[in-house]
């Protein structure tokens, strides 16, 4: 069984995010990393390989040249090869366009199981897995906390507000995993060194036979109308205990409709 893992290069959460004149995130102008939620997807793929259920793990990302750092991080954790879709025309591509590009790349990779994180840590839309699965006409099982592969099928456990569900889907399939699926491992020194020798293939839109006018801001189905910084946090209310702190705290909570 061949596994493909979708990963994303995202801005550091503590970095100062900047936006270009077209209101798109300036990904080249901010420090980035492999999305933390995608690390859980990487971990699940490696566990399946270690259990003998997978023979090959490929990582796929779409992003600027620096996105190769996310691929190298994943390869250092484990896996065999990576594919980086990079093209200047991709700047400003929305979720729908991204799904089209990733689906085209996945058709070339020909994986039996596609694993994704539950969401990216920048946009946090959580829609990309099912959009990719729809384009590939594959069953999609989302928010998996436990996943197993046997006898040509995928079995997943996922938690809802009321119960734990067990979902079974035939392979090939796509699954997204949550941060409850298992702690992601740290790359070892040996893994970091080995990752430098693992192949990373670069594909352009031309390689995927996707016209440039189908992606980017011009081909987007959505539009960002405005971008503004978050307002500064206001100073909080300090309650000094002079014997009546509990009552004053209760009054504060009640006044702010928190009780």
VOGU-3710 file (C-alpha; in Angstrom, 3 decimals, decimal comma):
1> xxxxxxxxxx> 0,000/0,000/0,000  1,231/3,456/-0,918  0,444/6,424/1,329  0,439/10,101/0,381  0,430/12,690/3,162  -0,709/16,246/2,457  1,287/18,789/4,426  1,472/22,570/4,517  4,159/25,153/5,191  2,547/27,729/7,493
11> xxxxxxxxxx> 3,745/30,913/9,212  5,075/30,570/12,734  2,264/31,349/15,145  4,475/33,816/17,036  5,780/35,568/13,910  4,545/38,919/12,637  2,361/38,086/9,666  2,495/40,402/6,675  0,117/40,703/3,755  0,864/41,708/0,167
21> xxxxxxxxxx> -0,895/44,539/-1,638  -3,428/42,041/-3,017  -4,345/41,063/0,574  -2,738/37,624/0,238  -0,450/36,410/3,000  3,201/37,186/2,245  4,524/33,669/2,851  8,027/34,538/1,667  8,294/37,389/4,155  7,611/35,454/7,360
31> xxxxxxxxxx> 9,282/32,548/9,106  7,413/29,304/8,605  7,251/25,667/9,635  5,471/22,390/8,990  1,896/22,830/10,225  1,687/21,262/13,668  -1,594/19,515/12,873  0,011/17,933/9,806  2,671/16,358/12,013  -0,044/14,043/13,344
41> xxxxxxxxxx> -0,796/12,933/9,782  2,904/12,248/9,223  3,040/10,233/12,441  0,077/8,057/11,456  1,602/7,303/8,059  4,888/6,272/9,660  3,095/4,056/12,176  1,288/2,260/9,365  4,605/1,700/7,607  6,214/0,425/10,806
51> xxxxxxxxxx> 3,297/-1,990/11,245  3,894/-3,378/7,757  0,691/-1,944/6,292  2,457/0,493/3,949  5,345/0,068/1,533  5,912/3,734/0,592  5,181/7,157/2,076  5,154/10,264/-0,109  4,637/13,813/1,108  2,922/16,444/-1,012
61> xxxxxxxxxx> 2,779/20,186/-0,523  1,892/23,245/-2,560  3,601/26,494/-1,682  6,491/28,914/-2,177  10,102/27,738/-2,533  10,597/27,810/1,246  7,850/25,189/1,630  10,527/22,593/0,918  11,531/23,054/4,585  8,221/21,473/5,623
71> xxxxxxxxxx> 8,871/18,537/3,316  12,365/18,034/4,746  10,939/18,108/8,281  8,437/15,395/7,373  11,121/13,318/5,654  13,300/13,635/8,752  10,479/12,106/10,789  10,219/9,227/8,291  8,960/8,412/4,817  10,499/7,949/1,403
81> xxxxxxxxxx> 10,016/10,860/-0,963  8,288/14,196/-1,429  6,647/16,297/-4,115  6,608/20,098/-4,079  4,164/21,920/-6,357  5,540/25,421/-6,830  4,651/28,026/-9,439  4,500/31,831/-9,374  0,959/31,671/-10,763  -0,245/29,951/-7,568
91> xxxxxxxxxx> -0,008/33,163/-5,530  -3,454/34,031/-4,227  -4,977/30,598/-4,848  -7,953/29,849/-2,582  -9,052/26,511/-1,085  -10,941/25,454/-4,211  -7,929/26,072/-6,426  -5,598/24,388/-3,963  -7,809/21,298/-3,949  -7,688/21,164/-7,752
101> xxxxxxxxxx> -3,887/21,370/-7,791  -3,393/18,797/-5,037  -5,872/16,419/-6,649  -4,002/16,639/-9,948  -0,722/15,892/-8,191  -2,251/12,975/-6,278  -3,439/11,410/-9,521  0,196/11,257/-10,594  1,367/9,900/-7,234  -1,293/7,136/-7,281
111> xxxxxxxxxx> -1,595/6,507/-3,546  -3,886/3,936/-1,945  -4,416/6,060/1,171  -4,227/9,842/1,537  -3,730/11,221/5,044  -4,246/14,873/6,034  -4,265/16,919/9,197  -7,695/18,022/10,401  -6,936/21,658/9,436  -4,053/23,993/8,696
121> xxxxxxxxxx> -2,876/26,177/11,546  -3,058/29,363/9,471  -6,408/29,370/7,651  -8,067/26,742/9,912  -10,816/26,131/7,353  -10,870/22,300/7,630  -12,449/22,013/4,165  -9,513/20,935/2,007  -9,569/17,169/2,753  -13,148/16,670/1,575
131> xxxxxxxxxx> -12,648/19,006/-1,406  -9,667/16,927/-2,540  -11,554/13,670/-1,988  -14,492/14,988/-4,012  -12,266/15,789/-6,977  -10,679/12,335/-6,784  -14,068/10,640/-6,246  -12,767/8,918/-3,111  -14,487/8,224/0,209  -13,420/10,750/2,846
141> xxxxxxxxxx> -13,383/10,050/6,576  -12,573/13,112/8,691  -11,456/13,811/12,255  -10,055/10,355/12,959  -8,609/9,715/16,410  -7,698/6,098/15,597  -7,109/4,565/12,187  -6,343/1,035/11,034  -5,842/-0,525/7,619  -6,550/-4,193/6,882
151> xxxxxxxxxx> -7,989/-6,335/4,099  -8,289/-3,456/1,653  -10,288/-1,191/3,941  -9,778/1,709/6,306  -11,309/1,592/9,789  -11,508/4,813/11,780  -12,678/5,795/15,237  -13,740/9,391/15,742  -15,250/11,196/18,690  -18,407/13,278/18,521
161> xxxxxxxxxx> -20,195/15,177/21,273  -22,397/12,168/21,994  -20,437/9,047/21,081  -17,393/7,429/19,532  -18,121/6,382/15,962  -16,483/3,589/13,991  -16,393/4,233/10,261  -15,207/1,776/7,617  -14,311/2,784/4,056  -12,835/0,806/1,152
171> xxxxxxxxxx> -9,422/1,746/-0,182  -8,379/3,917/-1,908  -9,620/6,553/0,511  -8,746/9,836/2,197  -8,659/10,387/5,952  -7,963/13,428/8,122  -6,620/12,908/11,641  -6,943/14,972/14,794  -4,373/15,863/17,434  -5,761/12,979/19,519
181> xxxxxxxxxx> -4,487/10,378/17,072  -1,069/10,075/18,706  1,846/12,293/19,676  4,082/13,105/16,715  7,699/12,002/17,040  10,701/14,310/16,972  13,127/13,843/14,078  16,280/12,068/15,170  19,748/13,259/14,111  19,991/10,191/11,888
191> xxxxxxxxxx> 16,617/11,045/10,351  17,638/14,654/9,696  20,796/13,528/7,901  18,908/10,882/5,909  16,248/13,414/4,872  18,828/15,433/2,972  19,369/12,476/0,633  15,707/11,640/0,043  14,272/12,799/-3,285  12,098/15,912/-3,478
201> xxxxxxxxxx> 10,467/16,321/-6,884  9,292/19,753/-8,037  6,217/20,070/-10,242  4,843/23,189/-11,905  1,339/23,902/-13,176  2,523/22,899/-16,636  3,631/19,519/-15,310  0,124/19,009/-13,910  -1,520/20,357/-17,089  -3,402/23,016/-15,135
211> xxxxxxxxxx> -3,973/26,359/-16,903  -2,685/29,335/-14,916  -6,041/31,107/-15,168  -7,676/28,362/-13,072  -5,598/29,242/-10,012  -4,276/32,366/-8,326  -6,488/35,297/-7,421  -7,904/35,421/-10,947  -9,205/31,855/-10,769  -10,341/31,978/-7,141
221> xxxxxxxxxx> -13,932/31,269/-6,161  -13,533/33,482/-3,089  -12,116/36,953/-2,479  -10,514/38,603/0,540  -12,127/42,028/0,837  -10,082/43,481/3,676  -7,247/42,655/6,061  -6,626/44,442/9,327  -4,554/43,711/12,422  -6,200/42,383/15,541
231> xxxxxxxxxx> -7,036/45,140/18,029  -4,627/45,423/20,963  -5,672/43,579/24,081  -7,193/45,785/26,719  -5,844/45,774/30,240  -7,671/43,345/32,480  -9,345/44,060/35,795  -7,178/43,242/38,808  -8,988/42,177/41,960  -6,885/42,477/45,108
241> xxxxxxxxxx> -8,015/40,207/47,908  -8,947/42,323/50,920  -11,262/39,742/52,377  -14,025/40,272/49,823  -12,305/38,985/46,652  -14,784/36,151/46,113  -17,779/38,484/46,222  -16,105/41,050/43,971  -15,139/38,329/41,482  -18,713/37,060/41,424
251> xxxxxxxxx> -19,998/40,595/40,833  -17,515/41,057/37,962  -18,557/37,807/36,299  -22,225/38,637/36,699  -21,750/42,135/35,275  -20,077/40,651/32,190  -22,774/37,999/31,850  -20,315/35,197/32,506  -22,407/33,646/35,240
//
